[in-house]
Amino acid sequence: MASVVGRTSKRFLRSAELWRHGAPSPVSLLMPRRPAVTTSTGAVLPKPGIVSFGILRVSIAVLPFLYLGTLMSQRFAAFLEDYDIFLPSYDDD
């Protein structure tokens, strides 16, 4: 039963591809296409440009929010201790 469903779905997907794009080339049926690295004719795209100061940009974007997250967690932990919701001594049991 599973093989029948698999064959039927494969036929349906191929017919849907024929309807949308016309007849597929024999190469596209044998090899999967990766549009991020190849063109429609199969040629390999050139290397992407190098982003200058990439690590610096990432650190400028990440570090402030990491710092804000630590401040928020410290304040929330202090709030929990002040109102006796959670105390570190409870964890020793």
N, CA, C and O atoms as a CHARMM CRD file, in Angstrom:
* protein
*
  372
    1    1 MET  N      0.82000  -1.19300   0.00000 PROA 1      0.00000
    2    1 MET  CA     0.00000   0.00000   0.00000 PROA 1      0.00000
    3    1 MET  C      0.86600   1.25900   0.00000 PROA 1      0.00000
    4    1 MET  O      0.57700   2.22100  -0.71200 PROA 1      0.00000
    5    2 ALA  N      1.93000   1.24100   0.80700 PROA 2      0.00000
    6    2 ALA  CA     2.79200   2.42100   0.88500 PROA 2      0.00000
    7    2 ALA  C      3.50300   2.66600  -0.43600 PROA 2      0.00000
    8    2 ALA  O      3.71000   3.81500  -0.82700 PROA 2      0.00000
    9    3 SER  N      3.88100   1.58600  -1.13200 PROA 3      0.00000
   10    3 SER  CA     4.57000   1.77600  -2.40700 PROA 3      0.00000
   11    3 SER  C      3.62600   2.34800  -3.46100 PROA 3      0.00000
   12    3 SER  O      4.04800   3.12800  -4.31500 PROA 3      0.00000
   13    4 VAL  N      2.36200   1.96600  -3.40500 PROA 4      0.00000
   14    4 VAL  CA     1.37900   2.51800  -4.34400 PROA 4      0.00000
   15    4 VAL  C      1.20200   4.00700  -4.09500 PROA 4      0.00000
   16    4 VAL  O      1.14000   4.79400  -5.03900 PROA 4      0.00000
   17    5 VAL  N      1.12100   4.39300  -2.83300 PROA 5      0.00000
   18    5 VAL  CA     0.98100   5.81300  -2.49500 PROA 5      0.00000
   19    5 VAL  C      2.22300   6.57600  -2.93300 PROA 5      0.00000
   20    5 VAL  O      2.11700   7.68900  -3.44700 PROA 5      0.00000
   21    6 GLY  N      3.39300   5.99000  -2.73400 PROA 6      0.00000
   22    6 GLY  CA     4.63400   6.63900  -3.13900 PROA 6      0.00000
   23    6 GLY  C      4.71000   6.84100  -4.63800 PROA 6      0.00000
   24    6 GLY  O      5.08300   7.91700  -5.10600 PROA 6      0.00000
   25    7 ARG  N      4.35500   5.79900  -5.40200 PROA 7      0.00000
   26    7 ARG  CA     4.38200   5.92400  -6.86300 PROA 7      0.00000
   27    7 ARG  C      3.36300   6.94100  -7.35600 PROA 7      0.00000
   28    7 ARG  O      3.64700   7.72200  -8.26400 PROA 7      0.00000
   29    8 THR  N      2.18000   6.93100  -6.75800 PROA 8      0.00000
   30    8 THR  CA     1.14300   7.87500  -7.17600 PROA 8      0.00000
   31    8 THR  C      1.56000   9.30500  -6.87700 PROA 8      0.00000
   32    8 THR  O      1.36600  10.19300  -7.70700 PROA 8      0.00000
   33    9 SER  N      2.12800   9.53600  -5.70700 PROA 9      0.00000
   34    9 SER  CA     2.54900  10.89500  -5.37000 PROA 9      0.00000
   35    9 SER  C      3.70400  11.34300  -6.25700 PROA 9      0.00000
   36    9 SER  O      3.78900  12.51700  -6.61600 PROA 9      0.00000
   37   10 LYS  N      4.59900  10.41400  -6.61500 PROA 10     0.00000
   38   10 LYS  CA     5.70700  10.76100  -7.49700 PROA 10     0.00000
   39   10 LYS  C      5.18400  11.14900  -8.88000 PROA 10     0.00000
   40   10 LYS  O      5.64600  12.12300  -9.47500 PROA 10     0.00000
   41   11 ARG  N      4.22000  10.38400  -9.38600 PROA 11     0.00000
   42   11 ARG  CA     3.62100  10.72200 -10.68600 PROA 11     0.00000
   43   11 ARG  C      2.92500  12.07100 -10.63500 PROA 11     0.00000
   44   11 ARG  O      3.03200  12.86600 -11.56800 PROA 11     0.00000
   45   12 PHE  N      2.21200  12.32900  -9.54600 PROA 12     0.00000
   46   12 PHE  CA     1.51100  13.60300  -9.41500 PROA 12     0.00000
   47   12 PHE  C      2.49400  14.76300  -9.39200 PROA 12     0.00000
   48   12 PHE  O      2.27200  15.77700 -10.05300 PROA 12     0.00000
   49   13 LEU  N      3.58100  14.62200  -8.63800 PROA 13     0.00000
   50   13 LEU  CA     4.55900  15.70200  -8.55700 PROA 13     0.00000
   51   13 LEU  C      5.23700  15.93800  -9.89800 PROA 13     0.00000
   52   13 LEU  O      5.49600  17.08300 -10.26900 PROA 13     0.00000
   53   14 ARG  N      5.52700  14.86500 -10.63000 PROA 14     0.00000
   54   14 ARG  CA     6.12900  15.04600 -11.95400 PROA 14     0.00000
   55   14 ARG  C      5.15700  15.71000 -12.91500 PROA 14     0.00000
   56   14 ARG  O      5.56100  16.56000 -13.70800 PROA 14     0.00000
   57   15 SER  N      3.87900  15.33700 -12.85700 PROA 15     0.00000
   58   15 SER  CA     2.90700  15.97100 -13.74900 PROA 15     0.00000
   59   15 SER  C      2.70500  17.42900 -13.36900 PROA 15     0.00000
   60   15 SER  O      2.49800  18.26600 -14.24800 PROA 15     0.00000
   61   16 ALA  N      2.75900  17.75400 -12.08200 PROA 16     0.00000
   62   16 ALA  CA     2.63900  19.14300 -11.66100 PROA 16     0.00000
   63   16 ALA  C      3.84000  19.94400 -12.14200 PROA 16     0.00000
   64   16 ALA  O      3.69800  21.10500 -12.52600 PROA 16     0.00000
   65   17 GLU  N      5.02600  19.33100 -12.12500 PROA 17     0.00000
   66   17 GLU  CA     6.21800  20.01100 -12.61500 PROA 17     0.00000
   67   17 GLU  C      6.11500  20.23600 -14.11900 PROA 17     0.00000
   68   17 GLU  O      6.49700  21.29800 -14.60900 PROA 17     0.00000
   69   18 LEU  N      5.60400  19.25500 -14.86000 PROA 18     0.00000
   70   18 LEU  CA     5.41800  19.41700 -16.30100 PROA 18     0.00000
   71   18 LEU  C      4.43000  20.52900 -16.59400 PROA 18     0.00000
   72   18 LEU  O      4.62100  21.29700 -17.53700 PROA 18     0.00000
   73   19 TRP  N      3.38900  20.62300 -15.80700 PROA 19     0.00000
   74   19 TRP  CA     2.36500  21.63100 -16.04500 PROA 19     0.00000
   75   19 TRP  C      2.91200  23.03100 -15.79000 PROA 19     0.00000
   76   19 TRP  O      2.58700  23.96700 -16.52000 PROA 19     0.00000
   77   20 ARG  N      3.74300  23.17900 -14.75600 PROA 20     0.00000
   78   20 ARG  CA     4.26700  24.50200 -14.42200 PROA 20     0.00000
   79   20 ARG  C      5.41800  24.92600 -15.31700 PROA 20     0.00000
   80   20 ARG  O      5.43600  26.06300 -15.78700 PROA 20     0.00000
   81   21 HSD  N      6.37000  24.05300 -15.56500 PROA 21     0.00000
   82   21 HSD  CA     7.61100  24.45800 -16.20600 PROA 21     0.00000
   83   21 HSD  C      7.80900  23.87700 -17.60100 PROA 21     0.00000
   84   21 HSD  O      8.86200  24.10700 -18.19600 PROA 21     0.00000
   85   22 GLY  N      6.88200  23.16000 -18.13400 PROA 22     0.00000
   86   22 GLY  CA     7.11200  22.47900 -19.39200 PROA 22     0.00000
   87   22 GLY  C      7.87400  21.19500 -19.13700 PROA 22     0.00000
   88   22 GLY  O      8.00000  20.76600 -17.99000 PROA 22     0.00000
   89   23 ALA  N      8.37400  20.58900 -20.17100 PROA 23     0.00000
   90   23 ALA  CA     9.07000  19.30700 -20.01800 PROA 23     0.00000
   91   23 ALA  C     10.41300  19.51900 -19.33100 PROA 23     0.00000
   92   23 ALA  O     11.19000  20.37900 -19.74600 PROA 23     0.00000
   93   24 PRO  N     10.69600  18.74500 -18.28200 PROA 24     0.00000
   94   24 PRO  CA    11.99300  18.88700 -17.61700 PROA 24     0.00000
   95   24 PRO  C     13.09300  18.24700 -18.44900 PROA 24     0.00000
   96   24 PRO  O     12.85000  17.30700 -19.20500 PROA 24     0.00000
   97   25 SER  N     14.29300  18.76300 -18.30100 PROA 25     0.00000
   98   25 SER  CA    15.41600  18.17200 -19.02800 PROA 25     0.00000
   99   25 SER  C     15.77900  16.83900 -18.38700 PROA 25     0.00000
  100   25 SER  O     15.52400  16.63300 -17.20100 PROA 25     0.00000
  101   26 PRO  N     16.37400  15.93200 -19.16200 PROA 26     0.00000
  102   26 PRO  CA    16.74800  14.63600 -18.58900 PROA 26     0.00000
  103   26 PRO  C     17.77300  14.77000 -17.46000 PROA 26     0.00000
  104   26 PRO  O     17.81100  13.93900 -16.55300 PROA 26     0.00000
  105   27 VAL  N     18.59800  15.80800 -17.51700 PROA 27     0.00000
  106   27 VAL  CA    19.60300  16.00700 -16.47500 PROA 27     0.00000
  107   27 VAL  C     18.93100  16.35700 -15.15700 PROA 27     0.00000
  108   27 VAL  O     19.36900  15.89800 -14.10200 PROA 27     0.00000
  109   28 SER  N     17.87200  17.16200 -15.19900 PROA 28     0.00000
  110   28 SER  CA    17.21200  17.56500 -13.95600 PROA 28     0.00000
  111   28 SER  C     16.49700  16.39400 -13.29600 PROA 28     0.00000
  112   28 SER  O     16.27600  16.40900 -12.08500 PROA 28     0.00000
  113   29 LEU  N     16.13200  15.37900 -14.07700 PROA 29     0.00000
  114   29 LEU  CA    15.51100  14.20700 -13.47300 PROA 29     0.00000
  115   29 LEU  C     16.54400  13.32200 -12.78500 PROA 29     0.00000
  116   29 LEU  O     16.22500  12.63300 -11.81600 PROA 29     0.00000
  117   30 LEU  N     17.79300  13.33800 -13.28500 PROA 30     0.00000
  118   30 LEU  CA    18.82700  12.48700 -12.71500 PROA 30     0.00000
  119   30 LEU  C     19.56000  13.14500 -11.54900 PROA 30     0.00000
  120   30 LEU  O     19.86800  12.48400 -10.55700 PROA 30     0.00000
  121   31 MET  N     19.84000  14.44100 -11.66300 PROA 31     0.00000
  122   31 MET  CA    20.60900  15.13400 -10.63000 PROA 31     0.00000
  123   31 MET  C     19.76700  16.23800 -10.00600 PROA 31     0.00000
  124   31 MET  O     19.11100  16.99000 -10.72700 PROA 31     0.00000
  125   32 PRO  N     19.77300  16.35000  -8.69100 PROA 32     0.00000
  126   32 PRO  CA    19.04700  17.45100  -8.06300 PROA 32     0.00000
  127   32 PRO  C     19.73600  18.78400  -8.34200 PROA 32     0.00000
  128   32 PRO  O     20.96300  18.85700  -8.42200 PROA 32     0.00000
  129   33 ARG  N     18.94200  19.82200  -8.48600 PROA 33     0.00000
  130   33 ARG  CA    19.46100  21.15700  -8.75000 PROA 33     0.00000
  131   33 ARG  C     19.55400  21.92600  -7.45700 PROA 33     0.00000
  132   33 ARG  O     18.67800  21.80300  -6.60100 PROA 33     0.00000
  133   34 ARG  N     20.59600  22.71600  -7.29500 PROA 34     0.00000
  134   34 ARG  CA    20.74500  23.57800  -6.13200 PROA 34     0.00000
  135   34 ARG  C     20.80900  25.01100  -6.64000 PROA 34     0.00000
  136   34 ARG  O     21.88600  25.47300  -7.01700 PROA 34     0.00000
  137   35 PRO  N     19.68500  25.73300  -6.66200 PROA 35     0.00000
  138   35 PRO  CA    19.66100  27.06400  -7.26300 PROA 35     0.00000
  139   35 PRO  C     20.51300  28.08800  -6.51900 PROA 35     0.00000
  140   35 PRO  O     20.78600  29.15800  -7.06400 PROA 35     0.00000
  141   36 ALA  N     20.94000  27.79300  -5.29400 PROA 36     0.00000
  142   36 ALA  CA    21.76700  28.74200  -4.56400 PROA 36     0.00000
  143   36 ALA  C     23.19900  28.76400  -5.09600 PROA 36     0.00000
  144   36 ALA  O     23.90000  29.76300  -4.92900 PROA 36     0.00000
  145   37 VAL  N     23.64000  27.68800  -5.72800 PROA 37     0.00000
  146   37 VAL  CA    25.02500  27.62400  -6.20300 PROA 37     0.00000
  147   37 VAL  C     25.13500  27.42600  -7.70800 PROA 37     0.00000
  148   37 VAL  O     26.23900  27.49200  -8.24800 PROA 37     0.00000
  149   38 THR  N     24.03300  27.18700  -8.40000 PROA 38     0.00000
  150   38 THR  CA    24.09500  26.98900  -9.84300 PROA 38     0.00000
  151   38 THR  C     23.06600  27.86500 -10.54400 PROA 38     0.00000
  152   38 THR  O     22.07700  28.29000  -9.94800 PROA 38     0.00000
  153   39 THR  N     23.32100  28.12300 -11.81800 PROA 39     0.00000
  154   39 THR  CA    22.35800  28.85900 -12.62700 PROA 39     0.00000
  155   39 THR  C     21.34700  27.87900 -13.20700 PROA 39     0.00000
  156   39 THR  O     21.43700  26.67500 -12.96300 PROA 39     0.00000
  157   40 SER  N     20.39600  28.38100 -13.96400 PROA 40     0.00000
  158   40 SER  CA    19.38400  27.50200 -14.55300 PROA 40     0.00000
  159   40 SER  C     19.97700  26.57900 -15.61700 PROA 40     0.00000
  160   40 SER  O     19.41100  25.52500 -15.90800 PROA 40     0.00000
  161   41 THR  N     21.11800  26.97200 -16.20000 PROA 41     0.00000
  162   41 THR  CA    21.76000  26.12000 -17.19900 PROA 41     0.00000
  163   41 THR  C     22.70800  25.10800 -16.58200 PROA 41     0.00000
  164   41 THR  O     23.19000  24.21600 -17.28000 PROA 41     0.00000
  165   42 GLY  N     22.98900  25.22700 -15.27800 PROA 42     0.00000
  166   42 GLY  CA    23.85400  24.27900 -14.60300 PROA 42     0.00000
  167   42 GLY  C     25.24200  24.80000 -14.30400 PROA 42     0.00000
  168   42 GLY  O     26.05300  24.09600 -13.70300 PROA 42     0.00000
  169   43 ALA  N     25.52900  26.03400 -14.71800 PROA 43     0.00000
  170   43 ALA  CA    26.85000  26.60500 -14.44900 PROA 43     0.00000
  171   43 ALA  C     26.96900  26.98200 -12.97500 PROA 43     0.00000
  172   43 ALA  O     25.98200  27.33900 -12.33300 PROA 43     0.00000
  173   44 VAL  N     28.18000  26.89700 -12.45300 PROA 44     0.00000
  174   44 VAL  CA    28.42900  27.24200 -11.05600 PROA 44     0.00000
  175   44 VAL  C     28.54600  28.75700 -10.93500 PROA 44     0.00000
  176   44 VAL  O     29.25100  29.39700 -11.71600 PROA 44     0.00000
  177   45 LEU  N     27.85000  29.32700  -9.95200 PROA 45     0.00000
  178   45 LEU  CA    27.89900  30.76700  -9.73200 PROA 45     0.00000
  179   45 LEU  C     29.25200  31.17600  -9.16000 PROA 45     0.00000
  180   45 LEU  O     29.92900  30.36100  -8.53300 PROA 45     0.00000
  181   46 PRO  N     29.65800  32.44400  -9.37100 PROA 46     0.00000
  182   46 PRO  CA    30.93300  32.89000  -8.79200 PROA 46     0.00000
  183   46 PRO  C     30.84400  32.96400  -7.26700 PROA 46     0.00000
  184   46 PRO  O     29.75400  32.98300  -6.69500 PROA 46     0.00000
  185   47 LYS  N     32.01200  33.00700  -6.62200 PROA 47     0.00000
  186   47 LYS  CA    32.04900  33.08100  -5.16700 PROA 47     0.00000
  187   47 LYS  C     31.40100  34.38400  -4.70100 PROA 47     0.00000
  188   47 LYS  O     31.53300  35.41000  -5.36800 PROA 47     0.00000
  189   48 PRO  N     30.70700  34.35300  -3.57200 PROA 48     0.00000
  190   48 PRO  CA    30.11500  35.58900  -3.05600 PROA 48     0.00000
  191   48 PRO  C     31.20100  36.52600  -2.53600 PROA 48     0.00000
  192   48 PRO  O     32.30200  36.09500  -2.19300 PROA 48     0.00000
  193   49 GLY  N     30.87300  37.79300  -2.48500 PROA 49     0.00000
  194   49 GLY  CA    31.83200  38.77800  -2.00300 PROA 49     0.00000
  195   49 GLY  C     32.10300  38.61900  -0.52000 PROA 49     0.00000
  196   49 GLY  O     31.25700  38.13700   0.23200 PROA 49     0.00000
  197   50 ILE  N     33.29100  39.03000  -0.11100 PROA 50     0.00000
  198   50 ILE  CA    33.68100  38.94300   1.29200 PROA 50     0.00000
  199   50 ILE  C     33.16700  40.17800   2.01300 PROA 50     0.00000
  200   50 ILE  O     33.33800  41.30000   1.53600 PROA 50     0.00000
  201   51 VAL  N     32.54200  39.97000   3.15500 PROA 51     0.00000
  202   51 VAL  CA    32.03700  41.07600   3.95600 PROA 51     0.00000
  203   51 VAL  C     33.16800  41.55800   4.85300 PROA 51     0.00000
  204   51 VAL  O     33.69800  40.80600   5.67100 PROA 51     0.00000
  205   52 SER  N     33.52500  42.82100   4.68400 PROA 52     0.00000
  206   52 SER  CA    34.59500  43.33600   5.52800 PROA 52     0.00000
  207   52 SER  C     34.06100  43.62200   6.92700 PROA 52     0.00000
  208   52 SER  O     32.91000  44.02800   7.08600 PROA 52     0.00000
  209   53 PHE  N     34.87900  43.41500   7.91700 PROA 53     0.00000
  210   53 PHE  CA    34.53400  43.60700   9.32800 PROA 53     0.00000
  211   53 PHE  C     33.34300  42.74600   9.73600 PROA 53     0.00000
  212   53 PHE  O     32.50300  43.19400  10.51600 PROA 53     0.00000
  213   54 GLY  N     33.25600  41.53300   9.22900 PROA 54     0.00000
  214   54 GLY  CA    32.13000  40.65700   9.53300 PROA 54     0.00000
  215   54 GLY  C     32.03800  40.30300  11.00000 PROA 54     0.00000
  216   54 GLY  O     30.95300  40.34400  11.58000 PROA 54     0.00000
  217   55 ILE  N     33.16800  39.95300  11.61600 PROA 55     0.00000
  218   55 ILE  CA    33.16900  39.57800  13.04000 PROA 55     0.00000
  219   55 ILE  C     32.83000  40.79200  13.88600 PROA 55     0.00000
  220   55 ILE  O     32.11500  40.67700  14.88200 PROA 55     0.00000
  221   56 LEU  N     33.33300  41.94400  13.49900 PROA 56     0.00000
  222   56 LEU  CA    33.04400  43.16700  14.24300 PROA 56     0.00000
  223   56 LEU  C     31.55400  43.48500  14.18500 PROA 56     0.00000
  224   56 LEU  O     30.96100  43.86300  15.19600 PROA 56     0.00000
  225   57 ARG  N     30.95300  43.33800  13.02600 PROA 57     0.00000
  226   57 ARG  CA    29.51300  43.61000  12.89100 PROA 57     0.00000
  227   57 ARG  C     28.67700  42.64100  13.71400 PROA 57     0.00000
  228   57 ARG  O     27.70000  43.03900  14.35000 PROA 57     0.00000
  229   58 VAL  N     29.05800  41.38300  13.70200 PROA 58     0.00000
  230   58 VAL  CA    28.32200  40.38900  14.48800 PROA 58     0.00000
  231   58 VAL  C     28.45100  40.69100  15.96600 PROA 58     0.00000
  232   58 VAL  O     27.46900  40.62400  16.70500 PROA 58     0.00000
  233   59 SER  N     29.65900  41.02300  16.40600 PROA 59     0.00000
  234   59 SER  CA    29.84300  41.31200  17.83200 PROA 59     0.00000
  235   59 SER  C     29.10300  42.58100  18.23700 PROA 59     0.00000
  236   59 SER  O     28.58500  42.65400  19.35200 PROA 59     0.00000
  237   60 ILE  N     29.03900  43.57400  17.36800 PROA 60     0.00000
  238   60 ILE  CA    28.28000  44.79000  17.67600 PROA 60     0.00000
  239   60 ILE  C     26.79400  44.47600  17.78600 PROA 60     0.00000
  240   60 ILE  O     26.09300  45.09800  18.58400 PROA 60     0.00000
  241   61 ALA  N     26.30900  43.53800  17.01400 PROA 61     0.00000
  242   61 ALA  CA    24.88900  43.17900  17.07500 PROA 61     0.00000
  243   61 ALA  C     24.57800  42.25800  18.24700 PROA 61     0.00000
  244   61 ALA  O     23.49200  42.35400  18.81800 PROA 61     0.00000
  245   62 VAL  N     25.49200  41.36800  18.62700 PROA 62     0.00000
  246   62 VAL  CA    25.20200  40.34600  19.63500 PROA 62     0.00000
  247   62 VAL  C     25.51400  40.80600  21.05100 PROA 62     0.00000
  248   62 VAL  O     24.70600  40.59900  21.95700 PROA 62     0.00000
  249   63 LEU  N     26.65800  41.41900  21.25600 PROA 63     0.00000
  250   63 LEU  CA    27.11400  41.72200  22.61400 PROA 63     0.00000
  251   63 LEU  C     26.17300  42.62400  23.41700 PROA 63     0.00000
  252   63 LEU  O     25.94700  42.33400  24.59100 PROA 63     0.00000
  253   64 PRO  N     25.61300  43.69800  22.85700 PROA 64     0.00000
  254   64 PRO  CA    24.69100  44.50200  23.67800 PROA 64     0.00000
  255   64 PRO  C     23.47200  43.71200  24.15600 PROA 64     0.00000
  256   64 PRO  O     23.04300  43.87300  25.29900 PROA 64     0.00000
  257   65 PHE  N     22.91800  42.87200  23.30500 PROA 65     0.00000
  258   65 PHE  CA    21.73900  42.09900  23.70700 PROA 65     0.00000
  259   65 PHE  C     22.11200  40.99200  24.68200 PROA 65     0.00000
  260   65 PHE  O     21.31200  40.63200  25.54600 PROA 65     0.00000
  261   66 LEU  N     23.30300  40.45600  24.55400 PROA 66     0.00000
  262   66 LEU  CA    23.78400  39.47900  25.52400 PROA 66     0.00000
  263   66 LEU  C     23.93900  40.12800  26.89400 PROA 66     0.00000
  264   66 LEU  O     23.58600  39.53300  27.91200 PROA 66     0.00000
  265   67 TYR  N     24.46500  41.34000  26.91700 PROA 67     0.00000
  266   67 TYR  CA    24.61900  42.08200  28.16900 PROA 67     0.00000
  267   67 TYR  C     23.25900  42.41400  28.77300 PROA 67     0.00000
  268   67 TYR  O     23.06300  42.27400  29.98100 PROA 67     0.00000
  269   68 LEU  N     22.32100  42.85200  27.93800 PROA 68     0.00000
  270   68 LEU  CA    20.97100  43.14800  28.44300 PROA 68     0.00000
  271   68 LEU  C     20.30500  41.89300  28.99600 PROA 68     0.00000
  272   68 LEU  O     19.59200  41.96400  29.99700 PROA 68     0.00000
  273   69 GLY  N     20.52300  40.76800  28.36900 PROA 69     0.00000
  274   69 GLY  CA    19.95900  39.51800  28.86300 PROA 69     0.00000
  275   69 GLY  C     20.51500  39.13400  30.21900 PROA 69     0.00000
  276   69 GLY  O     19.77900  38.65100  31.07900 PROA 69     0.00000
  277   70 THR  N     21.82200  39.34600  30.42000 PROA 70     0.00000
  278   70 THR  CA    22.39900  39.03400  31.73000 PROA 70     0.00000
  279   70 THR  C     21.88000  39.97900  32.79400 PROA 70     0.00000
  280   70 THR  O     21.63100  39.55800  33.92400 PROA 70     0.00000
  281   71 LEU  N     21.71100  41.25500  32.45500 PROA 71     0.00000
  282   71 LEU  CA    21.15500  42.19900  33.43500 PROA 71     0.00000
  283   71 LEU  C     19.73300  41.81000  33.82300 PROA 71     0.00000
  284   71 LEU  O     19.37200  41.84200  35.00000 PROA 71     0.00000
  285   72 MET  N     18.93400  41.44700  32.83400 PROA 72     0.00000
  286   72 MET  CA    17.54900  41.06100  33.12900 PROA 72     0.00000
  287   72 MET  C     17.50300  39.81200  33.99500 PROA 72     0.00000
  288   72 MET  O     16.69400  39.73500  34.92000 PROA 72     0.00000
  289   73 SER  N     18.35100  38.83800  33.71500 PROA 73     0.00000
  290   73 SER  CA    18.32700  37.61300  34.51200 PROA 73     0.00000
  291   73 SER  C     18.81500  37.86700  35.93000 PROA 73     0.00000
  292   73 SER  O     18.29700  37.26700  36.87300 PROA 73     0.00000
  293   74 GLN  N     19.79800  38.74100  36.10200 PROA 74     0.00000
  294   74 GLN  CA    20.25600  39.08100  37.45300 PROA 74     0.00000
  295   74 GLN  C     19.15300  39.76300  38.24500 PROA 74     0.00000
  296   74 GLN  O     18.92100  39.44400  39.41100 PROA 74     0.00000
  297   75 ARG  N     18.47700  40.70300  37.60100 PROA 75     0.00000
  298   75 ARG  CA    17.40700  41.42900  38.30800 PROA 75     0.00000
  299   75 ARG  C     16.24100  40.50500  38.63300 PROA 75     0.00000
  300   75 ARG  O     15.63100  40.62900  39.69500 PROA 75     0.00000
  301   76 PHE  N     15.93000  39.58800  37.74000 PROA 76     0.00000
  302   76 PHE  CA    14.82900  38.66600  38.00300 PROA 76     0.00000
  303   76 PHE  C     15.19600  37.69100  39.11300 PROA 76     0.00000
  304   76 PHE  O     14.34300  37.32900  39.92400 PROA 76     0.00000
  305   77 ALA  N     16.44700  37.26400  39.16000 PROA 77     0.00000
  306   77 ALA  CA    16.89100  36.38600  40.25100 PROA 77     0.00000
  307   77 ALA  C     16.83500  37.12300  41.58100 PROA 77     0.00000
  308   77 ALA  O     16.45000  36.54100  42.59500 PROA 77     0.00000
  309   78 ALA  N     17.21800  38.40300  41.58800 PROA 78     0.00000
  310   78 ALA  CA    17.12400  39.19500  42.81800 PROA 78     0.00000
  311   78 ALA  C     15.66600  39.36400  43.23500 PROA 78     0.00000
  312   78 ALA  O     15.35500  39.31000  44.42500 PROA 78     0.00000
  313   79 PHE  N     14.77300  39.56600  42.27600 PROA 79     0.00000
  314   79 PHE  CA    13.34400  39.68700  42.57300 PROA 79     0.00000
  315   79 PHE  C     12.81100  38.40100  43.20400 PROA 79     0.00000
  316   79 PHE  O     12.05600  38.45100  44.17500 PROA 79     0.00000
  317   80 LEU  N     13.19900  37.26600  42.66000 PROA 80     0.00000
  318   80 LEU  CA    12.74800  35.98900  43.21200 PROA 80     0.00000
  319   80 LEU  C     13.26000  35.78300  44.63700 PROA 80     0.00000
  320   80 LEU  O     12.55000  35.24100  45.48400 PROA 80     0.00000
  321   81 GLU  N     14.49100  36.21400  44.89500 PROA 81     0.00000
  322   81 GLU  CA    15.03000  36.07300  46.25200 PROA 81     0.00000
  323   81 GLU  C     14.34900  37.02300  47.21900 PROA 81     0.00000
  324   81 GLU  O     14.07400  36.64600  48.35800 PROA 81     0.00000
  325   82 ASP  N     14.06800  38.25600  46.78500 PROA 82     0.00000
  326   82 ASP  CA    13.43900  39.24500  47.66800 PROA 82     0.00000
  327   82 ASP  C     12.06900  38.79100  48.13600 PROA 82     0.00000
  328   82 ASP  O     11.71100  38.99400  49.29600 PROA 82     0.00000
  329   83 TYR  N     11.31100  38.18700  47.26100 PROA 83     0.00000
  330   83 TYR  CA     9.95300  37.77300  47.61000 PROA 83     0.00000
  331   83 TYR  C      9.87800  36.30400  48.02400 PROA 83     0.00000
  332   83 TYR  O      8.79000  35.73000  48.07000 PROA 83     0.00000
  333   84 ASP  N     11.01300  35.70000  48.32200 PROA 84     0.00000
  334   84 ASP  CA    11.10300  34.31700  48.80400 PROA 84     0.00000
  335   84 ASP  C     10.39700  33.31300  47.88900 PROA 84     0.00000
  336   84 ASP  O      9.85500  32.30900  48.35100 PROA 84     0.00000
  337   85 ILE  N     10.41200  33.59400  46.62000 PROA 85     0.00000
  338   85 ILE  CA     9.83500  32.65300  45.65700 PROA 85     0.00000
  339   85 ILE  C     10.82300  31.51800  45.41100 PROA 85     0.00000
  340   85 ILE  O     10.44500  30.34900  45.34200 PROA 85     0.00000
  341   86 PHE  N     12.08000  31.88200  45.28000 PROA 86     0.00000
  342   86 PHE  CA    13.12600  30.87500  45.11600 PROA 86     0.00000
  343   86 PHE  C     14.36200  31.36800  45.84300 PROA 86     0.00000
  344   86 PHE  O     14.80700  32.49600  45.63100 PROA 86     0.00000
  345   87 LEU  N     14.90800  30.53500  46.68700 PROA 87     0.00000
  346   87 LEU  CA    16.15200  30.85400  47.38100 PROA 87     0.00000
  347   87 LEU  C     17.18000  29.78800  47.02300 PROA 87     0.00000
  348   87 LEU  O     16.83400  28.61400  46.88700 PROA 87     0.00000
  349   88 PRO  N     18.43900  30.18600  46.86900 PROA 88     0.00000
  350   88 PRO  CA    19.46500  29.18600  46.54300 PROA 88     0.00000
  351   88 PRO  C     19.58900  28.09700  47.60400 PROA 88     0.00000
  352   88 PRO  O     20.02700  26.98900  47.29600 PROA 88     0.00000
  353   89 SER  N     19.21000  28.39100  48.84700 PROA 89     0.00000
  354   89 SER  CA    19.29400  27.37300  49.89700 PROA 89     0.00000
  355   89 SER  C     18.27200  26.25900  49.67900 PROA 89     0.00000
  356   89 SER  O     18.47200  25.14400  50.16300 PROA 89     0.00000
  357   90 TYR  N     17.17000  26.53900  48.95400 PROA 90     0.00000
  358   90 TYR  CA    16.17700  25.50400  48.65300 PROA 90     0.00000
  359   90 TYR  C     16.76900  24.43000  47.74400 PROA 90     0.00000
  360   90 TYR  O     16.35500  23.27100  47.77700 PROA 90     0.00000
  361   91 ASP  N     17.73100  24.83100  46.94500 PROA 91     0.00000
  362   91 ASP  CA    18.31100  23.92200  45.96400 PROA 91     0.00000
  363   91 ASP  C     19.22700  22.88200  46.60300 PROA 91     0.00000
  364   91 ASP  O     19.55300  21.87800  45.97000 PROA 91     0.00000
  365   92 ASP  N     19.64800  23.10800  47.85100 PROA 92     0.00000
  366   92 ASP  CA    20.56700  22.19100  48.53000 PROA 92     0.00000
  367   92 ASP  C     19.89400  20.90900  48.97800 PROA 92     0.00000
  368   92 ASP  O     20.58000  19.91300  49.20900 PROA 92     0.00000
  369   93 ASP  N     18.60100  20.89800  49.10800 PROA 93     0.00000
  370   93 ASP  CA    17.88400  19.72600  49.63400 PROA 93     0.00000
  371   93 ASP  C     17.94500  18.54600  48.72400 PROA 93     0.00000
  372   93 ASP  O     17.38800  17.49400  49.03800 PROA 93     0.00000
